Amino acid sequence: MKKDCVGLLFSQVGYDTHKPKKIIIRGYKDWLSDSAHISIVNSSDICVYKGVVKYFGIFWNIHWWIFDFSDFNLPGVYKIQLFDKNKLLLEADGLEIGQNILFNKTARYVGPENLKRRAIFASVKPGWFDAGYLWQEVPSHAMMIAGLCDLYKFAGEFLSDDDKKQTLSFIKDGCVYLKICQDKAKEKGLKEGALIHDLARAPNSCSPYDSFMAALAWAKSADVFINIDKKVADEFAECASKSLDWIEKHAKPITDNNVLFNQGWDEKIPYPQQWGTRYLMLALWSEILLFDMNYRKRIDRIEFLTEEILKRQVKKEKSEFGLWGHFYAYDGYEITEKAWSHGMPSAGQNNCFGSDMGAVFSYPLFCFIEGIERLKDHRYADKWRQAILDFAINYFKPACLSSPFKILSRGVFGKEGLLWFAGVWHGTNTIYGQAAALAIEFYKLTGDSDFIDIAYSNLQWICGLNAGLTKDAMEMGCVIFNTDIEDDIAYPVSMIKGVGKREAGNWTNIRGSICNGFGTGRQFEYDVPPKKDFDTPDALHDEDWITHCGGFLMGIARLVVLD
């Protein structure tokens, strides 16, 4: 039997001085003894820190060891060496520690610098060429706008004046593109509030789910602009209200072209004609924002959506593998919501998108978080708070801590349990920035430092502290990216183009763009079922997509203000 690749895995971007710091070793059974240790060596070749590695166990069919050096805070650039039984097994240079290093090296490139280039190639302006190909979809624009809004609102003080100005400009451009999609839908005879899915590539397609995501993008943008340019805020709030009205009065769920792999759905059970839980959360989030800004006083709608969501929360007596507090995807169906179920339908059906198309917002519990912050005296405030705590403590935290990298899983897939990679249409890097953002909000609510570790770990997965790129993973998953990789070695790679010591490539070569990330099987093919036996990061999917950037910005913007 072939031995697994070995690797010395660490952040390729850097470690913040006072945040958790780990190196993870990938190997095979019995590769390291209990005496294995790592030395951190400075530029004068002096060992400045040393410690033993601890065996984590086998996970995703790979053996892992963890080296925690969180108490080493001296800024600098270092070499790391792995020894066992007085023998040097692996070494690497370029480990860097610095104040706010993760934010300083990523945010401006993932945000405004990335979009400057993408705007050039957009077929419909303003708007962005959003992926590795000439798409301009509503979901990707909505997620990117959400990330830009958080970048400005949470971390604006950490941006240069020019980057701050550019971020505002791109928020506005993205929202104007969404408005054009809304206006075009009305021109084509749809009720006001619907949107065309993609004016560049699918000009005759309308997905009702896009209106949920666009409404949130407009509502968050209005919240940014309300004290900057009231006229702009008014316009975006009006667009959001139109979509929310359309959802309530006219829109109908579409599920015909969903792919069973995405949600682990039972082929014997037809999809219900209901809105999925993630979409109810997005609508509630928008309603609360607009209510707080005095644009839309639909307290009846806020309460209705709250009740619909809360009755779908998994109770302790219905726990899955000891996990509870997460949510069923639909009312009356014991299949739980996934952090990600995006995927395209089969070839030839690209103008009829089901609920999976663009399902990239991961557990948007920000609806409840905004509720307890903005509507403190509302009669549901205690229910919102308890729902957050049940999810955070009984599902989110144990699910993340179960893996050596502490990244959020895609969800519980029935008897298969938690899955991360198996069954995906392509890699799911959007999850991890959103998971970081949620974890930081959970930390603020509970004071539990485990959530800081989880937040940082999810961001670092994208920045290089991940499963490592192997020759097999590149050949299995990459369509365009190709480089020389030694056999039997797993290299740590930043998945942000142009950021980090060693990076994984992508399709556009745009600095700051984030690729789809690790999955199983071929990219854009449902060739590996969502089964525990296949759940391993055996492929790197190299197409880049701005949804991953938006999610990352949501997390990194919240992280930097914790210092």
N, C-alpha and C positions, 0 to 999 in steps of 0.2 A: 504494500500500500504506500502511495506517495506521501511523504511528509509534507505538512503544511508549510507555507512560507514563514520566514522569521522576519521580524521588523522591530525597530526602535522608533516608536511613534510619539511625536510631540508636536506642539503648535508650530506651524510654519510662519505665523504672523508675530507671535510673542505672547508673553504672560504679563498681566498687570501686577504691579508690585504687591498689592495686598489682596489679591484674589486667589482662589484655589489653583494649585499648580500640580499637574500630574504628567508623568510619562507612562505610557502603556506599552508593554512588550507583547508581541505576538509570536507564538511558537507552536510547538507540538508537544505531545505528552512526554513528560520526564526530561524535557530539554534543559530546564534549569533546576539546580538544587536549591535547598533552603539557604545556602550561603551566597547566592547570587546578589550582587549589589551594583549600584550605579554611582559613578563619580562625576561631579560637575567640575569642569576644569576651566580656569580663566585664560586670558590671552598670554599670560606668562607661564603657562603650562603648570600652574599650581592648582591642586585640588582644593576647592573652596567649600565643597559640600559633598557628603557621602551618606548613603543609606541603603538598606536592604530592600529588595523587591519582594512583594507579597503575591502569592499565587491567588488569582481570583477564581479560576476554574474554567470549565469548558462552556462556551456560550456561542451561539451561532455556528456550532460545530468547529470552533477554533479555541485553542488554549490561550489564556491571557494572564499576564502578571502586571501589577500596578506599583508604581513608584510615586509616592506622594512627597513633594518637597515644598509644600505650601508655606512653611516657616522660613524659607530662604527668599529674602526680599531685596537682595542687593542688585541694583540695576546694572546691566551689562550684557555682553554677548559671550556665550560660553560654548564649550565643547562638552559632549556627554559621552561617557564610556560605560559599557556593560561588561562586567567581569563575572566569572564563575570559576571557582577552584583555581584562582590565580591566573586565569586565562582571559585575555581580552577577546570577547565574542563579537561585539558590535561597537561602533562609535560613529558619531555624527557631530557636525558643527552647526552653528547658527541658532542655538537656543538663546532667545533674547528676553530680557525682563526690563520693563519700564513703566512709568506712570501713564495710565490711560492708553497704553500702547495699542490695545485692540481697537478702540474707537478711533484713535488718531491715524491708524494705518488703513482703516477700512471705510469709514462712514462716507467721506466725500467721494470716494471712487464708486462705492456701491450705489450712492445716491446721485447727486447732480452731475458728476463727471461721466458716469455711465449714460445718463439720459441725454446729455449733449450729443453724444455720438449716435444714439438710437433715434433721435429726432431727425437727423440728417436723412435717414433711409425710410422714414415713415411715408407711406403712400398717401395717407390722409392726415393733414396737419390742422391744428396741433395734435400731437399724439406721438406714439413711439412704436417703432419696429420692435416688437416685444419679446421675440424668442430667437431661436437659431434660424428661423425662416421668416418670411414677410407677413407674419400675423400681426393684427392689432385688435386683440380681443378685449371685451369688457372686463372679464374676471381678472386678467393680468393687470390692466390699468387700475382697477379698483384696489387690488392688493398693493400695488406700488404707491398709489396715492395715500393709502392708509399708513404705509411705512414712512413716506415723506412727511405726513402730518405729525407723526410721532417724533421724527427727527427734529422738526422745527420746534414742536411744543415742549418736548422733554429736554432736548439737548442743544437748543439754539445757541445758548451761551458758549458752547464748545466749538461752534462753527466760525469760520472767518466771515467777515461782512459779505464778501462776494458769494461764498457758499450759501450763506443764509438767504441772500437775495435770490440766488439761483433756485434754491429749494422752494421758495414761495412761488417763483415763476413756473416751475414744473408742476406744482400742485394745481395751479390755475390752468395750465395747458392741458393736463390730464382730465380735469373736470370739464373743460370746454369740449374736448373730444367726446367724452361721455354724453354731453348735451347734444352734440351733433348726432350721435347714435340714437338718442331719444327723439329728436326732431325727425330724423329719417324714418323711424318706425311709424310715427304719426302720418307722415307723407304717404307711406305705403298702405294706409288704411287701418292701422292698428290703433287701439284706444290709447289715449294720452297716458304716458307713463311707462310704456313698453320701450325696449331698446333693441336695435339691431345688434347682433352678437359681435360682428366684426365687419366694418365697412370695407376693409381691404380684401378679405378672403371669403367672407360669408355674408354678402350684402343683402341676401334675402332670408336670412335665418334670424329668428327671434327665440331666445331661450328665456322663459319667465324667471329663471334663477338669476339671470344677469341683473334684473331690477333690484333684487335684494342687495347685491354687492355694490351696484352703482349708488343706491340710496345711502349706503353707509359711507362711501367715498365722498359724496356731496355733503353729508351731514358733518363728517369730521373736518372737511375743508371749510365749511361755514364756521365751525368752531374756531378754526385757526384765523380766519379772515375777519371775524366779527369785530375785533378791536383794531383792525388794520385798514380794512376797506369794507364798510358796511354794505355798500351796493353790491359788491361781489358776493359777500356772505348771503345777502338776500336772494340773489339769483340762484346760488347753489342750494340753499334751503328750499326754494320753490321747486327746483328739479327733484330733490329728494322727496318732497311731499307728493309730487305727481306720481312718482314710482310707487310710493307706499300706498297711495289711493288705488292705483291700478292693481297692485298685489291683493288688496283687500276686496275689491269689487269685481275685477274682471279676470285676473290671471288664473290659470289652472295648471296643476302639476303635470309634468311630462316625464314618463319613466320608461317608455317603450324601448329605448336604445341603451339602457344601462347594461353594464357588463358585470356578471355575477362576481367575478374575482375582486372587484373594487371594494365591495362591502361585505364579502363573504356571504352573499345572499344565497338562500336555499332556492334551487331552480324549481322546486315544486310549489313555491309560494309566489303568487303574483305581487308585484310592487303595489303598495296602496296608493290611492289617489289623495295623498296628503303632502304637505310641505315637510321636508326633512327638518330635523331639530336644528341643524346648523343655520338653516335659513330663517327659522323662527327667531333664533338668537340674534341674527343680523338685523332683522326687522325691529326687534325690541331695542337693540343698541341704538339704532337710528332714531327711533321714537323718543327715547330718553334724552338723547343729545338735542333734538329739536325742541322738545318740551322745555328743557333747561334754558335754551336760548330764546324762549318765548315765540318761536315760529309756529309751533303746532301743539295745541293743547289737547292731545288725544289720550287723556288718562285712562279712558275706557279701553283703548287699544293696548296701552301699556299693561293693564291688568289682565286683559284677555291673553295676550302673548305670554305673560308670566305664568299664568295658570296652565296653559298648554305645554309649556316647557317643563314646569315642575312636576307635572304628572308623568313625565317620561324619565325622571331621574331614577336610577337603579337603587333600590332599597337594600339594606344590609342582608335581609333574609333571601334576597335574589342575587347575591354576590356571584361573580364569575372568577373562579380561581382565587377567591378571597378578596377580590376587588369590587368596590361598589362606590356609588356617588357619581359615576359617569351617566350617560344618557342613552336611552333607546333611540334608534334612528327615527322610529315612527310610533305613534300611539297604538297600543294593542299588539305590537310585534316585538318579540324578545330577541331582536338582533340589535346590538348596540352600535351607536354612532362611531364612525372611524375618524381619526384625526385628518385623514386624507382619503378621498375616494375619486379623485380626478382621473379621467381617462376618456379618450375619444371612442365613439362607437365604431363598429366595423366599417371597412371600406365601402364606399357607395352610400353611406347614410350620414354624411357629414353635414347635411342641412337639417337634420332632425336630432337635436341634442337632448339627452336625458338629464336627470338631476346630477349625474356624476360629472358632466362636462363643466369644468371650472370649480369643482368642489374643493377649493384650496384653503378656505378659512378653517383653521383647526380649533375646534372647541371654543367658539367665540364667547366665552364667559365674561368678556369685557362688558357685555350688556348688564350683568349683575354688578360688576365692579363699578361701572359708571353710575348705576342706580344708587348704590350705597354712598357714593361720593357726592352726587348731584341732588338726589332726592332723599336726603337723610331722614326726613320726617314722614316719608310715605309709609303707609300701613304695611307694605310688602318689604320694607327695608330689612327687617329681621329674617324674612324668608330668603331674600337674595343672599344675605350674609351666610346663612346656614347652608344654602345650596353650594356656594363657593367653597366653604370649609369642607363639606362632605366630599366634593370632587377633589379638592387639593390634597386632603389628608388621606383619603381612603382609596383613591384611584391614581391620581397624577403622580404623587410622590412615590408610592411603592412601585408603580409601573416603570418610572424612570430609574429608580435605584436598583432595579432588577438586572440591568445591563452594566457591563464594566465601564461603558462610556456615559451612562446616565442620561441617554437621549430618550425622548418620548417615542413610544411605539405608535404604530398606526392604529392599534386597538386590539380588542379581544375578538378573535375569529372563531366563535363557538368552541367546540371541543379542542381546537388547535391551540387555544390560549392566545397570549400576546404574540403578535407578529410585527416585524419591522420592515422586512424587505420582500418576502415571498408574495408573488401575485401582483406586483405593481406594473403599471403600464410604462412608467419610467420613474427615476429616482425622485425622492420626496423632500428635497432640502428646504422647501417652504415651511415644513413642520417645525424645524428646529429653532428658527428665529422667533416664531410665535410662541413656542414652548418656553423660550427664555423670557419673553415678555410676560407670559402668564406666571412663570415662577417668581419673577420679581414682584409682581402684584401680590402673589400669595405670601411672599416674605414680608411685605409691608403690612399685610393683614395679620400674620401669625407671629412674626419675629423668629421663625424657625430658619436657621442658617443653612439647613439642607437645601432650601430652595435657591439660595445663592449659588451653591455648588452645582445644582441642576441647571440653573440659568447659564452659568459660565460654560458648563460642559456642552450644552446644546449649541452655543455659539462656536466653541472651539472645535466641535465636530466639523464645521464648515471651514474653519481656519487651519485645519491640519491634524488635530488630535482625533483621528478617525481610524478606521480599520486598516488603512494603508492601501496604496495602489499596487497591484501585482500585474505581471505580464498577462496572466489569464484574465483578470478582471478588465483590463484595457481591451484585450482582443474580443472578449465576450460582449462588452457593453458600448464601446466607443464607436461612433460612426465616422468621425473626422479626426479626432485627436489621436496621435500616434507618436510614440517616442521609444527610445531604447531603454528597456528594463531588464535587469538581470533575472535569470531564473531563480526561484525560491526565495526572493526578497520582496518584502512589502515596504513600500516607501510612503512616509507621511506626505500628504499633499494638501495644500490649500486649494479649496474649490472656488476661490475668487480669482478671476483672471487678473494677472499683473500685480497681485498682492501676496506677499509671502516668499520665503526662500525657495521652496519648491512648490510648483502648482500643477494642477490638472488643467489641461487645455479645454477649450470649448469651441463652438462653431464660429462665433462672430469675431473672436479675438479682441473684444471690447474690454478695456480695463475696468474692473469692478463688477463685471457680469459674473453671475454664479451659475454653475452647471447644475443639471438635475440631481446628480449625486449617485449614491450607491443603491443598487437594487439587485434583482436576480434576473438572469436571462437576458434576452435581447431588448434593446431599447425600442419602445413603441410596439411591442408584441406581447400578447397574453400567452406566453409560452411556458410559464412556471406557475402552478396553482398556489393559492394561499394555504400552504401546509407547513407545519412546524419542521418537518424533515428537510424542507428546501429553504428554510429561513436563514440565509447567510449572505453577507455582502460580496457576492461573487462576480459582480459586474459594476463597472463605473459607467454611468450614462452621461454623455458629454454635452448634449444640447444645453444651451443656456436659456433662461427664461426669467423675466423680471419679477414674477411672483416670488421667486426665491430671494430676490433683492429686497422686495417690500417686507417680507417676513423677517429677514435679517435686520433691517432698520428698526422694526418694532422692538426687537430685543436689545440691540446695541444702544439705542437711544435711552432706554430705561437703565441699562447697566451703568453707563458712564456717570449718571447723576447720583449713584449710590456712594461714591467716594467722598 
